[in-house]
Amino acid sequence: MANPALTEDAVNTGAVAWVLTSAALVFLMTAGLGFFYGGLVRDTNVINTMMMSVASMAIVCLTWVVFGFSWAFGDNGGAAIGNIVGNFDYSLWMNRDMKMWGDSGLPGLCFAAFQMTFAIIASAIISGSLVERMRFSAYAIMLALWSLLIYAPLCHWVWGPGGWIAEMGALDFAGGTVVHISSGVSGLVAGAIVGPRRHVEKELGPANAPFVILGGSLLWFGWLGFNGGSALSVSDGVAARAVATTFVAAASSMLSWLMLERLLKGKSSSVGASVGAVAGLVCITPGAGFVTPGWSIAIGALGAVWCYVSVELVNKANLVDDTLDAFGLHGMGGIGGAILTGIFALDGGLIYTGNFELLAKQIAGAMAGVAFSAVGTAIIVVALRLVMKLRIPEEQEIEGVDQHTHGETYHSPVKKYPQTTSESSEDV
């Protein structure tokens, strides 16, 4: 792909403003994920859980700059390797500064920074299957390797020049496969290898429901840039469609989730409202720019049922400790969203054409993402287990990770202030 020099005439100022704003919104999502996850765990593990999201902001930022972006979006021309992975042309973001990104109207650094925020949150989502038991140091190394060896190649398959899933014709507007299937499946596999928590106290409930509400709201807010910014333009109406469908699907899913809770458990919870909104956001992601706002109501409602049942089945089976339902929400939500895109997409969707071709491509692309993420993550985690300890000691798991790992606690200790003397009181 030709990347001409940046000139004033080549830059689409409206698109640049929107994509850079969207990059900031998506970056904020990772902080929102930290609150969302942090509110769901025991109060002795809140800080460690949030740090697992915060750490990805630094770790994946650097891996993306050094190699990740180039491996995801490097262009190998007609070479066969170009179907699988990029190259080293953009390592350290070389040839990006003061260069355009093709004919998109965006500077190369604008596009690279926007895509970086996706890699960051995808990596952070994995922590939802690993919290409360994995060593922070092992997690950090795993995150760096995963962002390079799993996320970057899969990103190339779906969005990179010559990527085979894109060439096949499967649709993934903003990362149903690239972000959600990859992270959800990888989390489940990593959680299975690391093993379950030794002491699970589900009856205690989440440590801080307001954190979950705050995190869910920040995720919803940031998701408008996640999906809307993926249009990479503001002049063709696709960004507006993506923002609209994102709003509608999340609202539909939230209400559907609350109704399911009411019917099956007798009460609609605040945590359920936030989880339900996230389920709708995940499911609309692959089709946000390809479906109408009207059909996004159906996608949100169906996605809520799909994710709710998935979460319940995974927890009931109890084969893997998917601690915060990262697989049930993101992995299964990404798969469900890919299928629903094949049904409702304006161009080629089943309900418009009566043809199963696009739906078959959607399923094939999603399953490829599942297989690659599962096998690749298993290799990474098993290799790490051979050279280092993955789990924290049992006594630290029982007492809580925060104090032992970070030297901090969610609840501030009682501070002892100096006593005010009578003389100083009189002076005041």
GUTIMAR-592194 format. One record per residue (C-alpha): residue number from 1; residue in three letters; chain; z, x, y. Coordinates in Angstrom, 1 decimal, always signed. Layout:
GUTIMAR-592194
{NUM "ALA" "A" {Z X Y}}
...
//
This chain:
GUTIMAR-592194
{1 "MET" "A" {+0.0 +0.0 +0.0}}
{2 "ALA" "A" {-1.0 +1.4 +3.4}}
{3 "ASN" "A" {+1.9 +1.9 +5.8}}
{4 "PRO" "A" {+0.4 +2.5 +9.3}}
{5 "ALA" "A" {+2.3 +3.9 +12.2}}
{6 "LEU" "A" {+4.5 +1.5 +14.1}}
{7 "THR" "A" {+2.9 +0.2 +17.3}}
{8 "GLU" "A" {+3.9 -2.5 +19.7}}
{9 "ASP" "A" {+0.8 -4.5 +18.8}}
{10 "ALA" "A" {+1.5 -4.3 +15.0}}
{11 "VAL" "A" {+5.1 -5.5 +15.3}}
{12 "ASN" "A" {+5.8 -9.3 +14.9}}
{13 "THR" "A" {+8.8 -9.5 +17.1}}
{14 "GLY" "A" {+9.9 -13.0 +15.9}}
{15 "ALA" "A" {+9.8 -11.9 +12.3}}
{16 "VAL" "A" {+11.7 -8.7 +13.0}}
{17 "ALA" "A" {+14.4 -10.6 +14.8}}
{18 "TRP" "A" {+14.8 -13.1 +12.0}}
{19 "VAL" "A" {+14.7 -10.5 +9.2}}
{20 "LEU" "A" {+17.2 -8.2 +10.9}}
{21 "THR" "A" {+19.5 -11.2 +11.5}}
{22 "SER" "A" {+19.1 -12.3 +7.9}}
{23 "ALA" "A" {+20.0 -8.7 +6.8}}
{24 "ALA" "A" {+23.3 -9.1 +8.7}}
{25 "LEU" "A" {+23.9 -12.5 +7.1}}
{26 "VAL" "A" {+23.3 -11.3 +3.6}}
{27 "PHE" "A" {+25.5 -8.3 +4.2}}
{28 "LEU" "A" {+28.3 -10.7 +5.3}}
{29 "MET" "A" {+27.9 -12.5 +2.0}}
{30 "THR" "A" {+29.4 -9.5 +0.1}}
{31 "ALA" "A" {+32.6 -9.9 +2.2}}
{32 "GLY" "A" {+32.5 -13.6 +1.5}}
{33 "LEU" "A" {+32.2 -12.8 -2.2}}
{34 "GLY" "A" {+35.3 -10.6 -1.9}}
{35 "PHE" "A" {+37.3 -13.5 -0.5}}
{36 "PHE" "A" {+35.8 -15.9 -3.1}}
{37 "TYR" "A" {+36.7 -13.7 -6.0}}
{38 "GLY" "A" {+40.0 -12.5 -4.5}}
{39 "GLY" "A" {+41.3 -16.0 -4.1}}
{40 "LEU" "A" {+40.8 -16.8 -7.8}}
{41 "VAL" "A" {+42.8 -14.0 -9.4}}
{42 "ARG" "A" {+46.5 -13.3 -9.8}}
{43 "ASP" "A" {+48.3 -12.4 -6.6}}
{44 "THR" "A" {+49.0 -8.9 -8.0}}
{45 "ASN" "A" {+45.2 -8.2 -8.3}}
{46 "VAL" "A" {+43.8 -9.7 -5.0}}
{47 "ILE" "A" {+43.2 -6.4 -3.2}}
{48 "ASN" "A" {+41.6 -4.6 -6.2}}
{49 "THR" "A" {+39.3 -7.6 -6.7}}
{50 "MET" "A" {+38.2 -7.7 -3.1}}
{51 "MET" "A" {+37.8 -3.9 -3.1}}
{52 "MET" "A" {+35.3 -4.2 -6.0}}
{53 "SER" "A" {+33.1 -6.2 -3.6}}
{54 "VAL" "A" {+33.8 -4.0 -0.6}}
{55 "ALA" "A" {+33.1 -0.8 -2.5}}
{56 "SER" "A" {+29.6 -2.0 -3.3}}
{57 "MET" "A" {+28.8 -2.0 +0.4}}
{58 "ALA" "A" {+29.2 +1.8 +0.5}}
{59 "ILE" "A" {+28.1 +2.8 -3.0}}
{60 "VAL" "A" {+24.9 +0.8 -3.3}}
{61 "CYS" "A" {+24.0 +1.5 +0.4}}
{62 "LEU" "A" {+23.7 +5.1 -0.5}}
{63 "THR" "A" {+22.0 +4.7 -3.9}}
{64 "TRP" "A" {+19.4 +2.4 -2.3}}
{65 "VAL" "A" {+18.6 +4.9 +0.4}}
{66 "VAL" "A" {+18.5 +7.9 -1.9}}
{67 "PHE" "A" {+16.3 +6.5 -4.8}}
{68 "GLY" "A" {+16.8 +2.7 -5.2}}
{69 "PHE" "A" {+14.3 +1.4 -2.6}}
{70 "SER" "A" {+11.6 +3.9 -3.6}}
{71 "TRP" "A" {+12.0 +3.0 -7.3}}
{72 "ALA" "A" {+11.9 -0.7 -6.5}}
{73 "PHE" "A" {+9.0 -0.7 -3.9}}
{74 "GLY" "A" {+7.1 +2.5 -4.4}}
{75 "ASP" "A" {+3.4 +2.0 -5.0}}
{76 "ASN" "A" {+1.8 +3.9 -7.9}}
{77 "GLY" "A" {-1.6 +2.4 -7.3}}
{78 "GLY" "A" {-3.4 +1.5 -10.4}}
{79 "ALA" "A" {-1.3 +3.7 -12.7}}
{80 "ALA" "A" {+0.2 +1.9 -15.7}}
{81 "ILE" "A" {+3.7 +3.1 -14.7}}
{82 "GLY" "A" {+3.4 +1.0 -11.6}}
{83 "ASN" "A" {+4.0 -2.1 -13.7}}
{84 "ILE" "A" {+7.4 -0.8 -14.6}}
{85 "VAL" "A" {+8.9 +1.2 -11.7}}
{86 "GLY" "A" {+8.0 +2.7 -8.4}}
{87 "ASN" "A" {+8.1 +6.4 -7.4}}
{88 "PHE" "A" {+9.8 +8.9 -5.1}}
{89 "ASP" "A" {+7.7 +8.4 -2.1}}
{90 "TYR" "A" {+10.4 +6.6 -0.1}}
{91 "SER" "A" {+13.4 +8.6 -1.3}}
{92 "LEU" "A" {+15.9 +9.0 +1.5}}
{93 "TRP" "A" {+13.7 +6.4 +3.2}}
{94 "MET" "A" {+11.1 +9.0 +4.0}}
{95 "ASN" "A" {+7.9 +7.7 +5.5}}
{96 "ARG" "A" {+9.8 +4.6 +6.6}}
{97 "ASP" "A" {+10.9 +5.5 +10.1}}
{98 "MET" "A" {+8.5 +4.4 +12.8}}
{99 "LYS" "A" {+6.1 +3.1 +10.1}}
{100 "MET" "A" {+5.1 -0.4 +9.4}}
{101 "TRP" "A" {+5.6 -2.2 +6.1}}
{102 "GLY" "A" {+2.0 -2.9 +5.2}}
{103 "ASP" "A" {+0.6 -5.8 +7.2}}
{104 "SER" "A" {+3.9 -7.8 +7.2}}
{105 "GLY" "A" {+4.5 -7.2 +10.9}}
{106 "LEU" "A" {+7.9 -5.6 +10.0}}
{107 "PRO" "A" {+8.9 -2.0 +10.5}}
{108 "GLY" "A" {+9.5 -0.2 +7.2}}
{109 "LEU" "A" {+13.2 +0.3 +7.9}}
{110 "CYS" "A" {+13.6 -3.4 +8.7}}
{111 "PHE" "A" {+12.3 -4.3 +5.3}}
{112 "ALA" "A" {+14.2 -1.6 +3.5}}
{113 "ALA" "A" {+17.5 -2.6 +5.1}}
{114 "PHE" "A" {+17.0 -6.2 +4.3}}
{115 "GLN" "A" {+16.3 -5.5 +0.7}}
{116 "MET" "A" {+19.3 -3.2 +0.6}}
{117 "THR" "A" {+21.7 -6.1 +1.3}}
{118 "PHE" "A" {+20.4 -7.9 -1.8}}
{119 "ALA" "A" {+21.1 -4.8 -4.0}}
{120 "ILE" "A" {+24.6 -4.7 -2.6}}
{121 "ILE" "A" {+25.6 -8.2 -3.4}}
{122 "ALA" "A" {+23.9 -8.2 -6.8}}
{123 "SER" "A" {+26.0 -5.2 -7.8}}
{124 "ALA" "A" {+29.2 -6.8 -6.4}}
{125 "ILE" "A" {+28.7 -10.1 -8.4}}
{126 "ILE" "A" {+29.1 -8.1 -11.7}}
{127 "SER" "A" {+32.8 -7.5 -10.8}}
{128 "GLY" "A" {+33.5 -11.2 -11.4}}
{129 "SER" "A" {+33.4 -10.5 -15.2}}
{130 "LEU" "A" {+35.5 -7.3 -15.0}}
{131 "VAL" "A" {+38.4 -7.9 -12.6}}
{132 "GLU" "A" {+42.0 -7.5 -13.5}}
{133 "ARG" "A" {+41.4 -4.9 -16.2}}
{134 "MET" "A" {+38.7 -2.3 -15.4}}
{135 "ARG" "A" {+39.5 +1.1 -13.8}}
{136 "PHE" "A" {+38.2 +1.3 -10.2}}
{137 "SER" "A" {+36.8 +4.7 -10.7}}
{138 "ALA" "A" {+34.8 +3.7 -13.8}}
{139 "TYR" "A" {+33.6 +0.6 -12.0}}
{140 "ALA" "A" {+32.3 +2.6 -9.1}}
{141 "ILE" "A" {+30.3 +4.9 -11.4}}
{142 "MET" "A" {+29.0 +2.0 -13.3}}
{143 "LEU" "A" {+27.9 +0.3 -10.1}}
{144 "ALA" "A" {+26.0 +3.3 -8.9}}
{145 "LEU" "A" {+24.2 +3.7 -12.2}}
{146 "TRP" "A" {+23.5 -0.1 -12.5}}
{147 "SER" "A" {+22.0 -0.3 -9.1}}
{148 "LEU" "A" {+19.5 +2.5 -9.9}}
{149 "LEU" "A" {+18.7 +1.9 -13.5}}
{150 "ILE" "A" {+18.8 -1.9 -13.8}}
{151 "TYR" "A" {+18.5 -3.5 -10.4}}
{152 "ALA" "A" {+15.7 -1.2 -9.0}}
{153 "PRO" "A" {+13.3 -1.5 -11.9}}
{154 "LEU" "A" {+13.8 -5.2 -12.3}}
{155 "CYS" "A" {+13.3 -5.6 -8.6}}
{156 "HIS" "A" {+10.0 -3.8 -9.0}}
{157 "TRP" "A" {+8.9 -6.0 -11.8}}
{158 "VAL" "A" {+9.4 -9.1 -9.7}}
{159 "TRP" "A" {+8.7 -8.0 -6.1}}
{160 "GLY" "A" {+7.3 -4.5 -6.2}}
{161 "PRO" "A" {+3.6 -3.6 -5.9}}
{162 "GLY" "A" {+2.1 -4.0 -9.4}}
{163 "GLY" "A" {+5.3 -5.3 -11.0}}
{164 "TRP" "A" {+4.3 -7.0 -14.2}}
{165 "ILE" "A" {+6.4 -10.2 -13.8}}
{166 "ALA" "A" {+4.8 -10.8 -10.3}}
{167 "GLU" "A" {+1.4 -10.0 -11.8}}
{168 "MET" "A" {+2.0 -12.6 -14.5}}
{169 "GLY" "A" {+2.5 -15.3 -11.8}}
{170 "ALA" "A" {+6.2 -16.1 -12.2}}
{171 "LEU" "A" {+7.9 -17.2 -9.0}}
{172 "ASP" "A" {+11.1 -15.8 -7.6}}
{173 "PHE" "A" {+11.4 -16.5 -3.9}}
{174 "ALA" "A" {+14.7 -14.9 -3.1}}
{175 "GLY" "A" {+16.2 -13.4 -6.3}}
{176 "GLY" "A" {+17.0 -15.9 -9.0}}
{177 "THR" "A" {+16.0 -13.3 -11.6}}
{178 "VAL" "A" {+16.4 -10.1 -9.5}}
{179 "VAL" "A" {+19.9 -10.8 -8.2}}
{180 "HIS" "A" {+21.6 -13.6 -10.2}}
{181 "ILE" "A" {+20.3 -13.3 -13.8}}
{182 "SER" "A" {+20.6 -9.5 -13.6}}
{183 "SER" "A" {+24.2 -9.5 -12.3}}
{184 "GLY" "A" {+25.4 -12.5 -14.3}}
{185 "VAL" "A" {+24.1 -11.2 -17.6}}
{186 "SER" "A" {+25.2 -7.6 -16.9}}
{187 "GLY" "A" {+28.7 -8.8 -16.1}}
{188 "LEU" "A" {+28.9 -10.7 -19.4}}
{189 "VAL" "A" {+27.8 -7.7 -21.4}}
{190 "ALA" "A" {+30.0 -5.3 -19.5}}
{191 "GLY" "A" {+32.9 -7.6 -19.9}}
{192 "ALA" "A" {+32.3 -7.9 -23.7}}
{193 "ILE" "A" {+32.3 -4.1 -24.0}}
{194 "VAL" "A" {+35.4 -3.5 -21.8}}
{195 "GLY" "A" {+37.2 -6.3 -23.6}}
{196 "PRO" "A" {+39.3 -9.3 -22.5}}
{197 "ARG" "A" {+42.4 -9.3 -20.3}}
{198 "ARG" "A" {+45.5 -8.8 -22.4}}
{199 "HIS" "A" {+47.5 -11.4 -20.5}}
{200 "VAL" "A" {+45.8 -14.5 -19.2}}
{201 "GLU" "A" {+47.8 -16.9 -17.2}}
{202 "LYS" "A" {+45.4 -19.7 -16.5}}
{203 "GLU" "A" {+48.1 -22.3 -15.9}}
{204 "LEU" "A" {+49.1 -20.4 -12.7}}
{205 "GLY" "A" {+45.8 -21.3 -11.0}}
{206 "PRO" "A" {+44.1 -19.3 -8.2}}
{207 "ALA" "A" {+46.3 -17.1 -6.0}}
{208 "ASN" "A" {+44.8 -18.4 -2.8}}
{209 "ALA" "A" {+42.6 -21.5 -2.6}}
{210 "PRO" "A" {+42.0 -21.0 +1.1}}
{211 "PHE" "A" {+40.5 -17.6 +0.4}}
{212 "VAL" "A" {+38.1 -19.3 -2.1}}
{213 "ILE" "A" {+37.1 -21.9 +0.5}}
{214 "LEU" "A" {+36.6 -19.2 +3.2}}
{215 "GLY" "A" {+34.6 -17.1 +0.7}}
{216 "GLY" "A" {+32.5 -20.0 -0.4}}
{217 "SER" "A" {+31.8 -21.0 +3.2}}
{218 "LEU" "A" {+30.8 -17.4 +4.2}}
{219 "LEU" "A" {+28.5 -17.3 +1.1}}
{220 "TRP" "A" {+26.8 -20.6 +2.2}}
{221 "PHE" "A" {+26.4 -19.3 +5.7}}
{222 "GLY" "A" {+25.0 -16.0 +4.6}}
{223 "TRP" "A" {+22.7 -17.6 +2.0}}
{224 "LEU" "A" {+20.7 -19.1 +4.9}}
{225 "GLY" "A" {+19.6 -15.6 +5.6}}
{226 "PHE" "A" {+19.4 -14.7 +1.9}}
{227 "ASN" "A" {+16.8 -17.4 +1.3}}
{228 "GLY" "A" {+15.4 -17.9 +4.8}}
{229 "GLY" "A" {+14.9 -14.3 +5.5}}
{230 "SER" "A" {+13.0 -13.8 +2.2}}
{231 "ALA" "A" {+10.0 -15.5 +3.9}}
{232 "LEU" "A" {+9.7 -12.3 +5.9}}
{233 "SER" "A" {+8.0 -14.4 +8.6}}
{234 "VAL" "A" {+8.7 -17.2 +11.1}}
{235 "SER" "A" {+5.2 -18.4 +11.9}}
{236 "ASP" "A" {+4.1 -20.3 +8.7}}
{237 "GLY" "A" {+7.1 -22.7 +8.2}}
{238 "VAL" "A" {+8.2 -21.2 +5.0}}
{239 "ALA" "A" {+11.5 -19.8 +6.4}}
{240 "ALA" "A" {+12.3 -23.2 +7.8}}
{241 "ARG" "A" {+11.6 -24.8 +4.5}}
{242 "ALA" "A" {+13.8 -22.2 +2.7}}
{243 "VAL" "A" {+16.7 -22.8 +5.1}}
{244 "ALA" "A" {+16.4 -26.6 +4.7}}
{245 "THR" "A" {+16.3 -26.5 +0.9}}
{246 "THR" "A" {+19.3 -24.1 +0.9}}
{247 "PHE" "A" {+21.4 -26.5 +2.9}}
{248 "VAL" "A" {+20.4 -29.6 +0.9}}
{249 "ALA" "A" {+20.7 -28.1 -2.6}}
{250 "ALA" "A" {+24.2 -26.7 -1.9}}
{251 "ALA" "A" {+25.4 -30.0 -0.5}}
{252 "SER" "A" {+24.0 -31.9 -3.5}}
{253 "SER" "A" {+25.5 -29.5 -5.9}}
{254 "MET" "A" {+28.9 -29.6 -4.3}}
{255 "LEU" "A" {+29.1 -33.4 -4.4}}
{256 "SER" "A" {+27.8 -33.4 -8.0}}
{257 "TRP" "A" {+30.5 -30.9 -9.0}}
{258 "LEU" "A" {+33.2 -32.8 -7.3}}
{259 "MET" "A" {+32.1 -36.0 -9.1}}
{260 "LEU" "A" {+32.1 -34.2 -12.4}}
{261 "GLU" "A" {+35.6 -32.9 -11.8}}
{262 "ARG" "A" {+36.8 -36.4 -10.9}}
{263 "LEU" "A" {+35.2 -38.0 -14.0}}
{264 "LEU" "A" {+36.3 -35.3 -16.5}}
{265 "LYS" "A" {+39.6 -34.0 -15.0}}
{266 "GLY" "A" {+40.8 -36.8 -12.8}}
{267 "LYS" "A" {+40.9 -34.8 -9.6}}
{268 "SER" "A" {+38.3 -33.2 -7.3}}
{269 "SER" "A" {+39.6 -29.7 -6.2}}
{270 "SER" "A" {+38.9 -27.6 -3.2}}
{271 "VAL" "A" {+38.0 -24.7 -5.5}}
{272 "GLY" "A" {+35.6 -27.0 -7.3}}
{273 "ALA" "A" {+33.9 -27.8 -4.0}}
{274 "SER" "A" {+33.3 -24.1 -3.3}}
{275 "VAL" "A" {+32.2 -23.3 -6.8}}
{276 "GLY" "A" {+29.9 -26.3 -6.8}}
{277 "ALA" "A" {+28.2 -25.2 -3.5}}
{278 "VAL" "A" {+27.7 -21.7 -4.9}}
{279 "ALA" "A" {+26.1 -23.2 -8.1}}
{280 "GLY" "A" {+23.6 -25.1 -5.9}}
{281 "LEU" "A" {+22.9 -22.0 -3.9}}
{282 "VAL" "A" {+22.2 -19.9 -7.0}}
{283 "CYS" "A" {+19.9 -22.6 -8.5}}
{284 "ILE" "A" {+17.8 -23.1 -5.3}}
{285 "THR" "A" {+17.3 -19.3 -4.8}}
{286 "PRO" "A" {+14.2 -18.8 -6.9}}
{287 "GLY" "A" {+12.5 -21.8 -5.5}}
{288 "ALA" "A" {+13.8 -22.1 -1.9}}
{289 "GLY" "A" {+10.4 -21.5 -0.3}}
{290 "PHE" "A" {+8.4 -23.2 -3.0}}
{291 "VAL" "A" {+10.0 -26.7 -3.2}}
{292 "THR" "A" {+10.4 -29.6 -0.8}}
{293 "PRO" "A" {+13.8 -30.5 +0.7}}
{294 "GLY" "A" {+13.7 -33.8 -1.1}}
{295 "TRP" "A" {+13.3 -32.2 -4.5}}
{296 "SER" "A" {+16.1 -29.7 -3.6}}
{297 "ILE" "A" {+18.5 -32.7 -3.9}}
{298 "ALA" "A" {+17.5 -32.9 -7.6}}
{299 "ILE" "A" {+17.7 -29.2 -8.0}}
{300 "GLY" "A" {+21.3 -29.1 -6.6}}
{301 "ALA" "A" {+22.4 -32.0 -8.7}}
{302 "LEU" "A" {+20.9 -30.8 -11.9}}
{303 "GLY" "A" {+22.0 -27.2 -11.2}}
{304 "ALA" "A" {+25.6 -28.4 -10.8}}
{305 "VAL" "A" {+25.6 -30.1 -14.2}}
{306 "TRP" "A" {+23.9 -27.1 -15.8}}
{307 "CYS" "A" {+26.4 -24.6 -14.4}}
{308 "TYR" "A" {+29.4 -26.8 -15.0}}
{309 "VAL" "A" {+28.6 -27.2 -18.6}}
{310 "SER" "A" {+27.7 -23.5 -18.9}}
{311 "VAL" "A" {+31.1 -22.4 -17.5}}
{312 "GLU" "A" {+33.0 -24.9 -19.7}}
{313 "LEU" "A" {+31.2 -23.7 -22.8}}
{314 "VAL" "A" {+31.6 -20.0 -22.1}}
{315 "ASN" "A" {+35.3 -20.5 -21.5}}
{316 "LYS" "A" {+35.8 -22.8 -24.5}}
{317 "ALA" "A" {+34.0 -20.4 -26.8}}
{318 "ASN" "A" {+36.2 -17.6 -25.6}}
{319 "LEU" "A" {+34.0 -14.9 -27.1}}
{320 "VAL" "A" {+33.9 -13.0 -23.8}}
{321 "ASP" "A" {+36.4 -13.0 -21.0}}
{322 "ASP" "A" {+34.0 -13.9 -18.1}}
{323 "THR" "A" {+37.0 -13.7 -15.8}}
{324 "LEU" "A" {+35.6 -15.5 -12.7}}
{325 "ASP" "A" {+32.6 -17.2 -14.4}}
{326 "ALA" "A" {+30.0 -14.8 -13.0}}
{327 "PHE" "A" {+27.8 -15.4 -16.0}}
{328 "GLY" "A" {+28.3 -19.2 -16.0}}
{329 "LEU" "A" {+27.5 -19.5 -12.3}}
{330 "HIS" "A" {+25.1 -16.6 -11.6}}
{331 "GLY" "A" {+23.5 -15.8 -14.9}}
{332 "MET" "A" {+23.0 -19.4 -16.1}}
{333 "GLY" "A" {+22.4 -20.6 -12.6}}
{334 "GLY" "A" {+19.6 -18.1 -12.2}}
{335 "ILE" "A" {+18.1 -19.2 -15.5}}
{336 "GLY" "A" {+18.4 -22.9 -14.5}}
{337 "GLY" "A" {+16.9 -22.2 -11.1}}
{338 "ALA" "A" {+13.9 -20.4 -12.6}}
{339 "ILE" "A" {+13.2 -23.4 -14.9}}
{340 "LEU" "A" {+13.7 -25.9 -12.1}}
{341 "THR" "A" {+11.3 -24.0 -9.9}}
{342 "GLY" "A" {+8.7 -24.3 -12.7}}
{343 "ILE" "A" {+9.2 -28.0 -12.6}}
{344 "PHE" "A" {+9.4 -28.7 -8.9}}
{345 "ALA" "A" {+7.3 -26.0 -7.2}}
{346 "LEU" "A" {+4.6 -27.4 -4.9}}
{347 "ASP" "A" {+2.0 -25.0 -6.2}}
{348 "GLY" "A" {+1.8 -25.4 -10.0}}
{349 "GLY" "A" {+5.0 -27.2 -10.7}}
{350 "LEU" "A" {+5.1 -29.5 -13.7}}
{351 "ILE" "A" {+5.7 -32.7 -11.8}}
{352 "TYR" "A" {+2.6 -32.1 -9.6}}
{353 "THR" "A" {+0.2 -30.8 -12.2}}
{354 "GLY" "A" {+1.4 -32.0 -15.5}}
{355 "ASN" "A" {+0.7 -28.5 -16.7}}
{356 "PHE" "A" {+3.4 -26.3 -18.4}}
{357 "GLU" "A" {+1.8 -23.0 -17.4}}
{358 "LEU" "A" {+4.0 -22.2 -14.5}}
{359 "LEU" "A" {+7.1 -23.4 -16.4}}
{360 "ALA" "A" {+6.3 -21.1 -19.3}}
{361 "LYS" "A" {+5.8 -18.2 -16.9}}
{362 "GLN" "A" {+9.2 -18.9 -15.3}}
{363 "ILE" "A" {+10.9 -19.0 -18.6}}
{364 "ALA" "A" {+9.2 -15.7 -19.7}}
{365 "GLY" "A" {+10.2 -14.0 -16.5}}
{366 "ALA" "A" {+13.8 -15.1 -16.7}}
{367 "MET" "A" {+14.1 -14.1 -20.4}}
{368 "ALA" "A" {+12.7 -10.7 -19.6}}
{369 "GLY" "A" {+15.4 -10.3 -16.9}}
{370 "VAL" "A" {+18.1 -11.4 -19.4}}
{371 "ALA" "A" {+16.9 -8.9 -22.1}}
{372 "PHE" "A" {+16.5 -5.9 -19.8}}
{373 "SER" "A" {+19.8 -6.5 -18.0}}
{374 "ALA" "A" {+21.7 -7.0 -21.2}}
{375 "VAL" "A" {+20.3 -4.0 -23.1}}
{376 "GLY" "A" {+20.3 -1.7 -20.1}}
{377 "THR" "A" {+23.9 -2.6 -19.1}}
{378 "ALA" "A" {+25.1 -2.1 -22.6}}
{379 "ILE" "A" {+23.7 +1.4 -22.7}}
{380 "ILE" "A" {+25.3 +2.3 -19.4}}
{381 "VAL" "A" {+28.8 +0.9 -20.2}}
{382 "VAL" "A" {+28.8 +2.4 -23.8}}
{383 "ALA" "A" {+27.8 +5.8 -22.4}}
{384 "LEU" "A" {+30.6 +5.6 -19.8}}
{385 "ARG" "A" {+33.1 +4.7 -22.5}}
{386 "LEU" "A" {+32.2 +7.9 -24.4}}
{387 "VAL" "A" {+33.1 +10.1 -21.5}}
{388 "MET" "A" {+35.9 +8.3 -19.6}}
{389 "LYS" "A" {+38.5 +5.5 -19.9}}
{390 "LEU" "A" {+37.2 +2.1 -18.7}}
{391 "ARG" "A" {+40.5 +0.1 -18.8}}
{392 "ILE" "A" {+43.7 +0.4 -16.9}}
{393 "PRO" "A" {+46.9 +1.0 -19.0}}
{394 "GLU" "A" {+48.4 -2.2 -20.4}}
{395 "GLU" "A" {+51.6 -1.9 -18.4}}
{396 "GLN" "A" {+49.6 -1.7 -15.1}}
{397 "GLU" "A" {+47.5 -4.7 -16.2}}
{398 "ILE" "A" {+50.7 -6.7 -16.7}}
{399 "GLU" "A" {+52.4 -5.6 -13.5}}
{400 "GLY" "A" {+49.2 -5.9 -11.4}}
{401 "VAL" "A" {+46.4 -3.6 -10.4}}
{402 "ASP" "A" {+46.8 -3.5 -6.7}}
{403 "GLN" "A" {+49.9 -1.4 -6.4}}
{404 "HIS" "A" {+49.0 +1.1 -9.1}}
{405 "THR" "A" {+45.4 +1.6 -8.0}}
{406 "HIS" "A" {+45.5 +1.2 -4.3}}
{407 "GLY" "A" {+49.1 +1.6 -3.3}}
{408 "GLU" "A" {+49.0 -1.8 -1.6}}
{409 "THR" "A" {+50.1 -5.3 -2.3}}
{410 "TYR" "A" {+48.7 -8.7 -1.3}}
{411 "HIS" "A" {+52.2 -9.8 -0.2}}
{412 "SER" "A" {+53.6 -7.4 +2.5}}
{413 "PRO" "A" {+57.0 -6.0 +1.6}}
{414 "VAL" "A" {+59.9 -7.2 +3.8}}
{415 "LYS" "A" {+60.0 -4.9 +6.8}}
{416 "LYS" "A" {+63.3 -3.5 +8.0}}
{417 "TYR" "A" {+63.4 -3.5 +11.8}}
{418 "PRO" "A" {+66.1 -1.6 +13.7}}
{419 "GLN" "A" {+69.0 -3.8 +14.8}}
{420 "THR" "A" {+69.1 -4.8 +18.5}}
{421 "THR" "A" {+72.3 -3.6 +20.1}}
{422 "SER" "A" {+74.2 -5.8 +22.5}}
{423 "GLU" "A" {+73.6 -3.2 +25.3}}
{424 "SER" "A" {+69.9 -3.3 +24.9}}
{425 "SER" "A" {+70.0 -7.1 +24.7}}
{426 "GLU" "A" {+71.8 -7.1 +28.0}}
{427 "ASP" "A" {+69.2 -4.7 +29.5}}
{428 "VAL" "A" {+66.5 -7.1 +28.7}}
//
